[in-house]
Amino acid sequence: MASHIVGYPRIGPKRELKFSLESFWDGKSSAEELQQVAADLRSAIWKQMAEAGTKYIPSNTFSYYDQVLDTTAMLGAVPARYNWNGGEIGFDVYFSMARGNASVPAMELTKWFDTNYHYIVPELGPDVKFSYSSHKAVVEYKEAKVLGINTVPVLVGPVSYLLLSKPAKGVDKSFSLLSLIDKILPVYRKVVVDLKAAGATWVQFDEPTLVKDLDAHQLQAFTHAYAELESSLSGLNVLIETYFADIPAEAYKTLTSLKAVTAYGFDIVRGTKTLDLIKQGFPSGKFLFAGVVDGRNIWANNLASSLNTLQALEDIVGTDKVVVSTSCSLLHTAVDLVNETKLDQEIKSWLSFAAQKVVEVNALAKALSGQKDEVYFSANAAALASRKSSPRVTNEAVQKAVATLKGSNHRRVTNVSARLDAQQKKLNLPILPTTTIGSFPQTADLRRVRREFKANKISEEDYIRFIKEEINNVVKLQEELGIDVLVHGEPERNDMVEYFGEQLSGFAFTANGWVQSYGSRCVKPPIIYGDVSRPKPMTVFWSSTAQSLTKRPMKGMLTGPVTILNWSFVRDDQPRFETCYQIALAIKNEVDDLENAGITVIQIDEAALREGLPLRKSEEAFYLNWAVHSFRITNCGVRDTTQIHTHMCYSNFNDIIHSIIDMDADVITIENSRSDEKLLSVFREGVKYGAGIGPGVYDIHSPRIPPTDEIAERINKMLAVVESNILWVNPDCGLKTRKYTEVKPALTNMVAAAKLIRHRLASAINKSM
């Protein structure tokens, strides 16, 4: 009997890591206190897995920010702007790379494959001097060993690390990142040697890029890298872990041909086609780490079905050569169902969080070895049957409404150019209009009031009075700053998805189902368990209240159907697009009500549209078709004078720009500043975009306050490729994670920069007359 966990949540059951990080960043606690909290969390995780019977327990999966940044630190690949002078990398340099500081910006933050997790993108070039600069992997292995637990140290594999990197600023974009492989391998060798000396018997290399469409040159890099590491790896059992999708046939062939490798880990949940490759041939004597327990969702495993799969694999691979595992790291699911004391009991019986998934893995491993727990398996079967037959899952009216959607593309009748003309006559906005993305800082008082209202400690009347006052303050601030299109600041919302899910049918919510997005940023995804509908208006009262306080346009703020879907734990008993269409119809009802209430600018955020893009090219078109269609459904019936905005953040959008255009929004605001303005290259390459566009002019995920001239320079770069009559000026994202002491000066500088460029444009026009 053998079991394995790819990785485990780091944040703690009550977000202990989040609060410790924020306390440290605010100067309220010491580095030693932060390190102690981290050590306690790691110890608890290792002991929990050991007590459950897990044989292969991972270490070095804990991170203060993200595992790719940890690898950058291990390799000493610190960009020059952080003034690192060598030696072991400490918190000052580490967090400056992640968050920026008063003098320099942070490194780029982007999505980790098709998840809502993020990573810091390494900046590399031919002149980077790599050195062994973080001994974290060895330190944490020894830490576990002191507890009597022999772990499997986990490293981001060398090839995936390079493929997930980008050329540094000033380095030619055509620079081959894989040309650096022989420069980073010496560091990997030293890490491996240290791990062996410390007593490690296994090492896990995560190479998730193997599931993507790789060319022959990229696949050859894997062969070369592990051949070069072979002598160093001698005496160690080596596991290469893949996840998130099927592994293509050529990649499977490359992987299973690597001589230095003892075991291969595959995602059997999202990679069901990989089973066919295994059936066609698997290396004799090697181990198969079979990821049959879903690491990305919260539904209880179908134990009987998984056991059948494992038994079939054992027939192919050989007895005792199959190791039961999770499909990927449990980082992407909530921590422990035991903390959900108020969750509906029937729905709770259908669920499995990280702690429960560890139990599932070990129960399957025991069953595979002939020690099946019949009581546990029977309870699992009963829960699955309950979910399948529950009347709360199905709403026939919703299903009929979705069925009527077929046959229409739900486009607005008038083209975007004509709509923008009609909207300008109504809104009378200046050139380079300024706006923000939606949220304003969530103060301690605001969070306290929301908590007290949810706990019935204050009356609804007192709650509404407080939120109205908060909205009034935000509106006044924006007017004082001179912002053109206002937002109400979203003080009534803790989370952009949770807020809507709480008001839609078919959703369930947890008290402590937190999942790390990056660093200290945690989200609490709703659970979509049934058909979705909107019983009543969700935002009309607050948007109307805010509009009554100003003569300037006030945006109605909604979260789009694709983002609600991708940022939720989604039911797995029907296709995702069916659920998305249901959500789209619910949001359409809200859009119609906002318009009827006099809201003339409505933002429907699709921050996560790019995130859901499949990892394989062959599957992209189908996803983009239904995702873009879902967005158009939400606003297809509004008047030409109603301006529809959308927002996207922290993904690589260049490869889906034509789908973004096909969304047919009037204005799109999009992340730009932290990714070295990659978005602008699309327009330099000749893509014609006729709608309004607001590439972010400064990074809100950093506490750094950008000066006016820096923002003005960014606007000028945009004007070189985008017409002034469609360009908007705005931050990269919402401001909820920032403080007012940061937001006020940053927005002041943003508005000043917009006015400066307007003046220059007007002067240029006057001179030409």
matplotlib code that plots the C-alpha trace (Angstrom):
import matplotlib.pyplot as plt

x = [0.0, 1.5, 0.0, 1.2, 0.1, 1.4, 1.2, -0.9, -2.5, -0.1, -2.4, -3.7, -7.2, -7.9, -5.7, -2.9, -0.2, -2.2, -2.5, 1.1, 2.4, 0.3, 1.4, 5.0, 4.6, 2.9, 5.9, 3.7, 5.6, 9.2, 10.7, 11.2, 7.5, 6.5, 9.0, 7.6, 4.0, 5.2, 7.1, 4.0, 1.9, 4.4, 4.7, 0.9, 0.6, 3.3, 2.0, -1.6, -0.4, 1.7, -1.1, -3.4, -0.9, 0.6, 3.8, 5.2, 4.7, 5.9, 8.2, 9.3, 5.7, 5.2, 5.9, 5.7, 4.5, 4.7, 6.9, 8.2, 9.5, 11.1, 12.9, 14.0, 15.5, 17.1, 18.8, 19.8, 18.0, 17.3, 16.8, 19.4, 16.9, 16.6, 20.3, 20.9, 24.6, 24.7, 24.4, 21.3, 18.3, 16.3, 12.8, 13.7, 14.8, 12.2, 9.2, 10.6, 10.5, 7.0, 5.5, 7.9, 9.0, 9.1, 11.7, 11.2, 8.2, 7.4, 8.0, 5.2, 2.3, 0.4, -1.9, -0.5, -1.8, -5.6, -6.1, -6.8, -3.4, -0.7, 3.1, 5.9, 7.3, 11.1, 13.0, 15.9, 18.6, 22.0, 23.8, 22.0, 24.5, 22.9, 24.0, 22.7, 21.1, 18.2, 18.6, 14.9, 14.4, 17.1, 16.1, 12.5, 13.5, 15.7, 12.9, 10.5, 13.2, 13.5, 9.9, 10.6, 9.0, 11.0, 9.5, 9.8, 11.4, 9.6, 11.3, 9.9, 11.6, 14.4, 12.7, 9.3, 11.0, 12.5, 9.4, 7.4, 9.9, 10.2, 13.1, 14.0, 13.5, 16.1, 16.6, 15.4, 12.0, 13.2, 15.9, 15.7, 15.1, 15.9, 19.5, 20.0, 19.4, 23.1, 23.5, 20.8, 21.6, 24.7, 22.5, 20.0, 22.9, 24.0, 20.5, 20.2, 23.6, 22.6, 19.3, 21.0, 23.5, 20.6, 19.1, 16.5, 15.6, 13.1, 12.9, 9.9, 10.4, 7.2, 7.2, 3.6, 4.6, 4.7, 0.9, 1.1, 1.7, 5.5, 7.6, 10.5, 13.1, 11.3, 10.8, 14.5, 15.3, 13.7, 15.8, 19.0, 18.3, 17.6, 20.5, 22.8, 21.4, 21.6, 24.8, 23.8, 20.5, 22.2, 21.0, 17.8, 14.3, 13.1, 9.5, 8.5, 5.0, 2.6, -0.8, -3.8, -4.4, -3.7, -0.1, 0.4, 1.7, 5.1, 5.6, 4.6, 7.2, 9.8, 9.0, 8.9, 12.2, 14.1, 16.7, 17.2, 13.5, 11.9, 8.3, 5.9, 2.9, -0.2, -3.5, -6.1, -9.0, -8.4, -6.2, -8.4, -6.8, -3.5, -5.0, -4.9, -1.2, -0.5, -2.4, -0.4, 2.9, 4.5, 8.2, 8.8, 9.8, 8.8, 6.2, 3.0, 1.7, -1.9, -3.7, -7.2, -8.3, -9.2, -6.9, -8.9, -12.4, -14.3, -16.6, -16.2, -14.3, -16.2, -14.2, -15.7, -14.9, -11.4, -10.6, -11.7, -9.3, -6.5, -7.0, -7.0, -3.7, -2.2, -2.9, -0.9, 1.9, 2.3, 1.4, 2.9, 3.9, 0.8, 0.9, -2.4, -2.1, -3.9, -4.3, -2.3, -1.4, -4.2, -3.2, -6.2, -8.8, -10.1, -8.3, -10.6, -14.3, -14.3, -14.3, -17.6, -20.0, -22.8, -22.9, -26.0, -25.5, -26.8, -24.5, -21.6, -21.9, -21.2, -17.9, -14.2, -11.6, -7.8, -7.8, -10.6, -8.8, -5.7, -8.0, -9.5, -6.1, -5.1, -8.4, -8.0, -4.4, -5.5, -8.3, -5.9, -3.8, -6.8, -7.7, -10.9, -12.8, -16.3, -18.0, -16.1, -16.8, -20.5, -20.8, -19.2, -21.6, -24.6, -23.4, -22.9, -26.4, -27.9, -26.3, -27.5, -31.2, -31.5, -34.4, -32.4, -29.9, -32.4, -34.6, -36.5, -37.4, -33.7, -32.9, -35.6, -34.4, -30.9, -32.2, -33.8, -30.4, -29.3, -29.5, -28.6, -25.3, -26.8, -24.9, -26.0, -27.6, -25.6, -21.8, -19.5, -18.4, -22.0, -22.7, -19.7, -20.9, -24.3, -22.8, -20.5, -23.4, -25.1, -22.1, -20.1, -16.8, -13.4, -10.7, -8.7, -11.5, -10.4, -12.0, -11.1, -11.9, -14.5, -13.4, -11.9, -9.9, -11.6, -10.9, -10.8, -14.0, -15.8, -14.8, -15.9, -19.3, -19.9, -18.9, -21.2, -24.1, -23.6, -23.5, -26.7, -24.9, -26.1, -29.5, -30.0, -30.9, -27.5, -25.7, -27.3, -26.6, -22.9, -22.6, -24.4, -21.9, -19.0, -20.3, -20.8, -17.2, -15.9, -18.0, -16.8, -13.2, -13.5, -15.1, -12.4, -9.8, -11.4, -12.2, -14.7, -16.6, -17.2, -17.6, -19.4, -16.4, -18.1, -18.2, -21.0, -18.8, -16.1, -15.5, -16.6, -17.8, -19.0, -21.2, -23.2, -23.2, -24.8, -27.8, -28.1, -29.8, -27.8, -24.8, -23.6, -21.0, -18.4, -17.2, -13.5, -13.2, -10.3, -7.9, -4.7, -4.5, -1.0, 1.0, -1.5, -4.4, -7.0, -10.4, -13.4, -14.9, -18.6, -19.8, -22.1, -24.1, -27.3, -29.1, -28.5, -31.1, -31.5, -34.4, -34.3, -32.1, -28.6, -26.9, -29.6, -30.2, -26.5, -25.8, -28.9, -28.0, -24.5, -25.8, -28.1, -25.0, -23.4, -24.1, -21.1, -21.7, -21.7, -20.8, -23.0, -20.6, -21.2, -19.1, -19.4, -20.7, -17.3, -15.5, -18.2, -17.8, -14.0, -13.7, -16.2, -16.0, -18.2, -20.6, -19.1, -22.4, -23.0, -20.8, -19.3, -20.8, -24.3, -23.7, -22.1, -25.1, -27.3, -25.2, -25.3, -29.0, -29.1, -26.6, -28.6, -31.6, -29.5, -28.1, -31.6, -32.7, -29.7, -30.4, -34.1, -33.0, -31.1, -27.5, -25.9, -22.5, -22.4, -19.2, -19.4, -16.0, -14.5, -11.2, -11.0, -11.9, -8.3, -7.7, -10.2, -8.5, -7.6, -3.9, -4.1, -4.6, -7.0, -9.5, -9.3, -11.8, -14.7, -14.0, -13.7, -16.8, -19.1, -17.2, -17.5, -21.1, -21.9, -20.6, -22.7, -25.8, -25.6, -25.9, -27.4, -30.6, -29.3, -29.8, -27.0, -26.6, -25.8, -22.1, -20.9, -17.5, -15.5, -12.3, -9.6, -6.4, -3.1, -3.1, -1.5, -4.2, -2.3, -3.2, -6.9, -7.2, -9.6, -11.9, -11.8, -12.8, -15.6, -17.0, -18.3, -17.9, -17.9, -14.9, -12.4, -10.0, -7.1, -3.9, -0.9, 1.6, 3.1, 3.6, 6.0, 3.1, 2.9, -0.6, 0.5, 2.5, -0.7, -1.7, 1.9, 1.5, -1.5, -4.6, -7.4, -9.5, -12.3, -13.9, -12.7, -9.7, -8.0, -4.7, -3.8, -1.4, -0.1, 0.1, -2.3, -0.8, 2.3, 2.3, 4.5, 3.0, 3.8, 4.8, 2.8, 5.5, 5.8, 2.1, 2.2, 4.9, 2.8, -0.1, 2.1, 3.2, -0.4, -1.2, 1.6, -0.6, -4.1, -6.3, -6.8, -10.6, -10.9, -8.2, -9.2, -6.9, -7.3, -5.3, -4.6, -7.2, -9.5, -8.2, -9.6, -6.2, -4.6, -4.7, -6.2, -2.7, -1.6, -4.7, -5.2, -1.8, -1.7, -5.1, -4.1, -1.1, -3.1, -5.6, -2.8, -1.1, -4.3, -4.9, -1.3, -1.6, -5.0, -3.3, -0.5, -2.9, -5.0, -1.9, -0.8, -4.2, -4.1, -0.6, -1.7, -4.6]
y = [0.0, 3.3, 6.8, 10.2, 13.9, 16.2, 19.2, 20.7, 24.1, 26.5, 29.1, 27.2, 26.3, 29.8, 31.7, 31.9, 32.5, 35.4, 37.3, 36.6, 37.9, 41.1, 41.7, 41.3, 43.6, 46.2, 46.1, 44.7, 41.5, 40.2, 37.9, 35.4, 35.4, 34.9, 32.0, 30.4, 30.5, 29.0, 26.2, 25.4, 25.2, 22.9, 20.7, 20.3, 19.4, 16.8, 15.2, 15.1, 13.3, 10.9, 10.0, 9.3, 6.8, 8.7, 7.1, 9.8, 13.2, 16.3, 19.0, 22.3, 22.9, 25.5, 29.1, 32.6, 33.8, 31.2, 28.2, 29.7, 32.7, 30.3, 28.7, 32.1, 32.6, 29.2, 30.0, 33.5, 34.9, 38.3, 41.2, 43.9, 46.6, 44.9, 45.6, 42.1, 41.6, 37.8, 35.4, 33.7, 35.6, 37.1, 38.4, 42.0, 40.9, 38.1, 40.3, 43.2, 40.9, 39.8, 43.2, 45.9, 48.6, 52.3, 52.7, 49.8, 47.9, 44.2, 41.4, 40.4, 38.4, 36.0, 33.0, 29.5, 27.5, 27.5, 28.1, 31.1, 30.7, 33.2, 33.1, 35.6, 35.4, 35.0, 37.6, 36.0, 36.8, 35.7, 37.7, 36.3, 34.8, 31.9, 30.8, 28.6, 31.3, 29.7, 26.5, 26.3, 22.8, 21.3, 23.2, 22.1, 18.5, 18.5, 20.2, 17.3, 14.7, 16.1, 15.2, 11.7, 12.2, 11.3, 13.5, 13.8, 17.2, 18.9, 21.2, 23.1, 21.2, 23.0, 22.9, 24.1, 26.8, 28.2, 27.7, 29.7, 32.6, 35.5, 37.6, 40.4, 44.0, 45.0, 41.4, 40.6, 38.9, 36.2, 35.1, 31.4, 30.8, 27.2, 28.2, 28.8, 25.2, 24.4, 27.5, 26.5, 22.8, 23.2, 24.8, 21.9, 19.5, 21.2, 21.1, 17.4, 16.6, 18.5, 16.6, 13.3, 14.2, 15.2, 11.7, 12.1, 9.0, 10.5, 13.8, 15.2, 17.4, 19.2, 19.5, 20.6, 22.2, 18.7, 18.8, 21.7, 21.7, 21.5, 21.4, 18.9, 21.4, 21.9, 18.2, 17.7, 20.0, 17.5, 14.7, 16.8, 18.2, 14.9, 13.2, 15.9, 15.4, 11.6, 11.2, 13.6, 11.8, 8.4, 6.8, 8.8, 7.8, 10.4, 11.3, 13.6, 15.0, 16.4, 17.8, 19.8, 18.0, 15.0, 14.6, 14.6, 11.4, 12.8, 14.3, 10.9, 9.2, 11.7, 11.5, 7.7, 7.5, 9.4, 7.1, 8.9, 8.7, 6.2, 7.3, 9.3, 11.3, 11.9, 13.7, 11.0, 13.4, 16.0, 13.8, 10.8, 10.3, 9.6, 6.3, 5.2, 6.1, 4.0, 1.1, 1.3, 1.0, 1.8, 1.3, -1.9, -1.7, 2.0, 3.5, 5.1, 7.8, 7.8, 11.1, 9.8, 12.2, 15.6, 18.4, 21.2, 20.6, 19.9, 17.0, 13.7, 11.1, 8.3, 5.7, 2.7, 4.2, 5.2, 1.8, 0.2, 2.6, 1.8, -1.9, -1.6, 0.3, -2.2, -4.9, -2.9, -1.5, -4.4, -5.2, -2.7, -0.3, 1.9, 4.7, 6.4, 10.2, 13.5, 14.8, 17.9, 19.9, 20.3, 24.0, 24.6, 23.4, 24.4, 23.1, 21.1, 20.4, 19.9, 23.7, 24.0, 23.7, 25.8, 24.2, 22.4, 18.8, 17.2, 19.4, 18.9, 15.1, 15.6, 17.4, 16.7, 19.4, 18.9, 17.1, 14.7, 14.1, 12.9, 10.3, 9.4, 8.8, 6.5, 4.7, 3.9, 2.8, 0.4, -0.9, -1.5, -3.6, -5.7, -3.7, -2.1, -0.2, -1.3, 1.2, 4.1, 3.0, 2.5, 6.0, 7.4, 5.6, 6.8, 10.4, 10.2, 8.7, 11.5, 14.2, 12.5, 12.3, 15.5, 17.7, 20.9, 20.2, 20.6, 23.5, 22.7, 26.3, 27.2, 24.3, 25.3, 28.9, 27.7, 25.4, 28.4, 30.1, 27.8, 29.3, 32.9, 34.6, 37.3, 40.2, 43.8, 45.1, 48.3, 48.2, 49.4, 52.6, 53.8, 52.9, 54.8, 57.9, 57.6, 57.0, 60.1, 62.3, 61.1, 60.9, 63.9, 62.6, 64.3, 62.8, 60.1, 59.6, 58.4, 55.7, 53.0, 49.3, 49.0, 48.4, 50.9, 50.0, 47.7, 49.3, 47.4, 49.2, 48.2, 44.5, 44.7, 46.0, 43.4, 40.6, 42.0, 42.2, 38.6, 37.6, 39.5, 41.8, 44.9, 45.7, 45.8, 49.5, 50.3, 48.2, 50.1, 53.4, 52.6, 51.3, 54.4, 56.6, 54.6, 55.0, 58.7, 59.1, 57.1, 59.2, 62.5, 61.4, 60.6, 63.9, 65.7, 63.8, 64.7, 61.2, 61.1, 57.9, 56.9, 53.6, 53.1, 51.3, 48.0, 48.4, 45.8, 43.1, 41.0, 39.2, 39.8, 36.3, 35.4, 38.5, 37.4, 33.7, 34.4, 35.9, 33.3, 30.0, 26.8, 28.2, 27.1, 28.9, 28.0, 29.8, 28.8, 27.4, 29.7, 29.1, 30.9, 33.1, 34.4, 35.6, 36.7, 37.0, 34.4, 33.8, 31.7, 30.2, 29.5, 26.0, 25.6, 22.5, 23.0, 25.0, 28.7, 31.5, 35.0, 35.3, 39.1, 42.1, 42.0, 45.4, 47.8, 49.4, 50.2, 51.4, 53.6, 55.0, 55.9, 57.5, 59.7, 61.2, 62.6, 64.0, 62.1, 58.7, 55.9, 52.4, 49.5, 46.8, 43.1, 40.0, 38.2, 34.6, 33.1, 34.6, 33.5, 30.0, 29.9, 31.3, 28.8, 25.2, 24.0, 21.1, 18.2, 16.5, 18.6, 20.4, 23.6, 25.6, 24.6, 26.1, 29.2, 29.8, 29.6, 32.2, 34.4, 34.5, 35.5, 38.3, 39.5, 40.0, 42.2, 44.2, 44.9, 46.0, 48.3, 49.9, 50.4, 52.1, 54.7, 53.3, 54.2, 52.6, 48.9, 47.0, 43.2, 41.9, 38.9, 38.9, 35.1, 34.5, 33.9, 31.8, 29.1, 28.7, 25.0, 24.1, 22.5, 24.4, 21.9, 22.6, 26.4, 27.3, 25.4, 27.1, 30.6, 30.2, 29.4, 31.8, 34.8, 33.9, 33.8, 37.3, 38.6, 37.0, 39.3, 42.6, 41.8, 43.7, 47.0, 50.3, 51.8, 54.6, 52.2, 51.7, 48.2, 47.8, 44.7, 44.1, 41.5, 41.1, 39.2, 36.8, 36.8, 38.2, 38.6, 35.2, 35.7, 39.3, 38.4, 36.7, 39.7, 41.8, 39.3, 40.0, 43.2, 45.3, 49.1, 49.5, 47.0, 47.8, 45.4, 44.7, 46.2, 47.8, 44.8, 42.7, 45.2, 46.5, 43.2, 44.0, 47.1, 44.8, 43.4, 46.8, 47.5, 44.3, 45.7, 44.4, 46.9, 47.5, 50.0, 49.8, 51.8, 50.4, 51.1, 49.4, 49.8, 52.6, 51.4, 48.2, 48.1, 44.9, 46.8, 49.5, 51.6, 55.0, 55.8, 59.4, 61.5, 61.6, 57.8, 57.4, 60.1, 58.2, 55.0, 57.0, 58.3, 54.7, 53.7, 56.7, 55.5, 52.5, 53.3, 56.3, 59.0, 58.9, 55.3, 55.3, 55.3, 55.9, 53.6, 51.4, 47.8, 46.3, 47.0, 48.9, 46.7, 45.4, 48.8, 51.5, 54.9, 56.4, 54.6, 55.0, 58.8, 59.9, 57.2, 58.3, 62.0, 61.3, 59.3, 62.1, 64.7, 62.6, 62.3, 66.1, 66.7, 64.6, 66.1, 69.5, 68.4, 66.9, 70.0, 72.2, 70.0, 70.4, 74.2, 74.4, 72.4, 74.7]
z = [0.0, -1.1, -1.1, -2.1, -1.9, -4.7, -2.4, 0.4, 1.2, 3.0, 4.4, 7.4, 8.3, 9.6, 7.2, 9.8, 7.1, 5.5, 8.8, 9.7, 6.4, 6.6, 10.1, 9.1, 6.0, 8.3, 10.7, 13.5, 13.9, 13.3, 10.8, 13.5, 14.4, 10.8, 10.5, 13.6, 12.3, 9.0, 10.9, 13.0, 9.8, 8.1, 11.2, 11.5, 7.8, 7.9, 11.0, 9.6, 6.4, 8.4, 10.8, 7.8, 6.6, 3.7, 2.5, 0.2, 2.1, 0.2, 1.6, 0.2, -1.1, 1.6, 0.3, 1.7, -1.8, -4.5, -5.5, -8.7, -6.8, -4.4, -7.3, -8.5, -5.1, -5.1, -8.4, -7.4, -10.5, -8.9, -11.3, -10.9, -9.8, -6.4, -5.5, -4.2, -3.5, -3.2, -0.3, 1.1, -0.1, 2.8, 3.2, 2.1, -1.4, -1.7, -0.9, -3.0, -6.0, -5.1, -4.1, -5.1, -2.7, -2.5, -5.3, -7.7, -9.1, -8.4, -11.0, -13.2, -11.6, -13.8, -13.6, -12.8, -15.9, -15.9, -12.1, -10.0, -8.4, -9.4, -9.7, -10.1, -13.6, -13.6, -15.7, -17.4, -20.0, -21.2, -18.6, -15.5, -13.1, -11.4, -7.9, -5.1, -3.0, -1.1, 0.9, 1.7, 0.1, 2.3, 5.4, 5.3, 4.5, 7.7, 9.6, 8.8, 9.6, 13.1, 13.5, 12.4, 9.0, 5.9, 3.2, -0.6, -1.3, -4.2, -6.7, -9.7, -12.6, -14.5, -17.9, -16.6, -14.7, -17.9, -20.0, -17.4, -17.5, -19.8, -21.3, -18.9, -19.9, -22.5, -23.6, -27.1, -27.0, -29.3, -26.8, -26.1, -22.4, -22.8, -23.8, -20.1, -19.2, -18.7, -16.6, -14.0, -13.9, -11.7, -9.0, -9.2, -8.9, -5.6, -4.2, -5.0, -3.5, -0.3, -0.2, -0.5, 2.2, 4.5, 4.0, 1.3, -0.6, -3.1, -4.9, -6.8, -9.8, -10.9, -14.7, -15.4, -18.8, -20.2, -20.5, -22.9, -26.7, -26.8, -29.9, -30.5, -29.3, -26.0, -25.5, -26.2, -23.3, -20.9, -22.3, -22.1, -18.6, -16.9, -18.7, -17.4, -13.9, -14.0, -12.2, -9.4, -9.1, -8.7, -5.4, -5.3, -6.4, -8.9, -9.4, -12.2, -11.6, -14.2, -13.7, -15.0, -18.3, -20.5, -21.4, -25.2, -26.8, -27.8, -24.3, -22.7, -24.9, -23.9, -20.2, -20.0, -21.8, -19.2, -17.7, -14.4, -13.5, -11.1, -11.2, -13.2, -11.8, -14.0, -13.5, -14.1, -13.3, -16.0, -18.0, -18.7, -22.2, -20.5, -19.4, -23.1, -23.4, -20.2, -21.7, -24.9, -22.9, -19.6, -18.7, -16.9, -13.3, -13.0, -10.5, -11.6, -9.3, -10.3, -9.5, -9.1, -6.3, -7.6, -6.2, -7.8, -6.7, -3.5, -4.4, -2.6, -4.7, -6.4, -4.5, -6.2, -9.7, -8.6, -7.2, -10.5, -12.4, -10.0, -10.3, -14.1, -13.9, -11.6, -14.2, -16.7, -14.5, -12.1, -8.5, -6.0, -8.8, -8.6, -6.0, -5.2, -5.4, -5.9, -9.4, -8.4, -5.3, -2.9, -2.8, -5.1, -2.7, 0.7, 3.8, 6.1, 6.0, 9.8, 10.2, 8.4, 11.3, 9.7, 6.2, 5.2, 6.3, 3.0, 0.9, 3.4, 2.9, -0.8, -0.2, 0.4, 1.3, 1.4, 4.8, 3.6, 0.3, 2.2, 3.9, 0.5, -1.0, 1.9, 1.9, -1.8, -1.3, 1.5, -0.7, -3.6, -1.3, -0.1, 3.1, 1.9, 4.6, 3.7, 6.1, 4.6, 1.0, 1.8, 3.3, 0.2, -2.1, -0.1, -0.3, -4.1, -4.4, -2.3, -4.5, -7.7, -6.5, -4.5, -5.8, -4.8, -7.7, -10.6, -11.7, -14.8, -15.6, -15.7, -17.9, -20.4, -20.5, -21.3, -24.1, -25.8, -26.1, -28.9, -32.4, -31.5, -31.1, -28.8, -30.4, -29.9, -33.2, -33.6, -34.1, -31.4, -33.3, -33.6, -30.0, -28.7, -30.6, -29.0, -25.5, -25.8, -26.6, -23.5, -21.1, -22.5, -21.2, -21.8, -24.0, -22.0, -19.4, -16.0, -13.9, -11.5, -11.7, -8.9, -5.4, -2.9, 0.2, 2.6, 6.0, 9.3, 10.3, 7.1, 7.5, 11.2, 10.3, 7.6, 10.1, 12.8, 10.3, 9.2, 12.9, 13.6, 16.1, 14.4, 12.7, 9.0, 9.4, 11.0, 8.4, 5.5, 7.2, 7.5, 3.9, 2.6, 4.5, 3.1, -0.4, 0.1, 1.2, -1.8, -4.2, -2.6, -2.8, -6.5, -7.2, -5.3, -7.2, -10.5, -11.7, -14.6, -14.3, -10.7, -8.8, -5.5, -4.0, -3.3, 0.5, 0.8, -0.9, 0.7, -2.5, -6.1, -6.7, -3.2, -3.1, -6.2, -5.4, -2.0, -3.9, -6.6, -6.2, -6.7, -4.6, -1.2, 0.9, 3.5, 6.6, 6.2, 2.7, 1.9, -1.0, -1.6, -4.8, -4.2, -1.2, 1.5, -1.0, -0.3, -1.8, -0.6, -3.7, -3.7, -4.4, -7.4, -6.5, -8.6, -11.4, -11.1, -11.2, -9.7, -7.3, -7.0, -7.9, -6.4, -6.9, -8.1, -4.6, -4.0, -7.5, -7.5, -4.1, -5.4, -8.6, -6.5, -4.8, -8.0, -11.4, -12.9, -14.4, -11.8, -12.9, -12.0, -10.9, -11.8, -12.0, -15.4, -15.8, -16.9, -13.9, -11.5, -13.0, -13.0, -9.5, -8.0, -7.2, -10.0, -10.1, -12.1, -13.1, -16.2, -18.8, -17.5, -20.4, -19.3, -15.9, -17.4, -19.6, -16.5, -14.7, -17.9, -17.9, -14.2, -14.8, -17.8, -15.6, -13.3, -16.3, -17.5, -14.0, -13.6, -17.0, -16.1, -12.8, -14.8, -14.6, -17.9, -17.5, -16.4, -15.9, -16.2, -15.0, -16.8, -14.9, -15.2, -18.9, -20.0, -16.9, -18.1, -21.4, -21.9, -21.9, -25.3, -28.5, -29.9, -27.1, -27.0, -29.8, -28.1, -24.7, -26.2, -28.2, -25.2, -22.8, -25.2, -26.0, -22.3, -21.9, -24.8, -23.4, -20.3, -22.2, -25.6, -24.9, -23.6, -25.4, -27.6, -25.0, -22.2, -22.1, -21.3, -19.7, -18.8, -17.0, -17.2, -15.1, -14.7, -17.6, -21.0, -23.3, -26.5, -27.9, -27.3, -28.5, -31.3, -28.8, -26.6, -29.6, -30.2, -26.7, -28.2, -25.0, -25.4, -23.1, -21.7, -18.9, -18.7, -16.8, -18.5, -16.2, -14.4, -17.5, -19.2, -21.3, -23.3, -24.3, -26.3, -28.6, -30.0, -31.3, -32.6, -34.6, -36.4, -34.5, -35.0, -31.9, -32.3, -28.8, -25.8, -24.0, -20.7, -20.3, -16.6, -16.0, -12.6, -10.5, -7.6, -6.2, -5.0, -2.3, -4.5, -5.5, -9.1, -9.9, -12.3, -15.0, -14.9, -15.5, -18.2, -20.0, -19.9, -21.4, -24.2, -25.0, -25.3, -27.6, -29.9, -30.8, -29.7, -30.9, -28.2, -28.7, -27.4, -24.7, -21.0, -18.0, -15.0, -12.6, -13.3, -11.0, -8.0, -5.0, -2.1, -1.0, -0.8, 1.9, 1.5, 2.2, -1.0, -3.1, -2.7, -3.9, -6.6, -8.0, -7.7, -9.8, -12.3, -12.8, -13.0, -15.7, -17.7, -17.5, -18.5, -21.7, -22.5, -22.4, -24.6, -27.1, -27.2, -27.6, -30.5, -32.2, -31.7, -33.2, -36.3, -37.0]

ax = plt.figure().add_subplot(projection="3d")
ax.plot(x, y, z, "-o")
ax.set_aspect("equal")
plt.show()
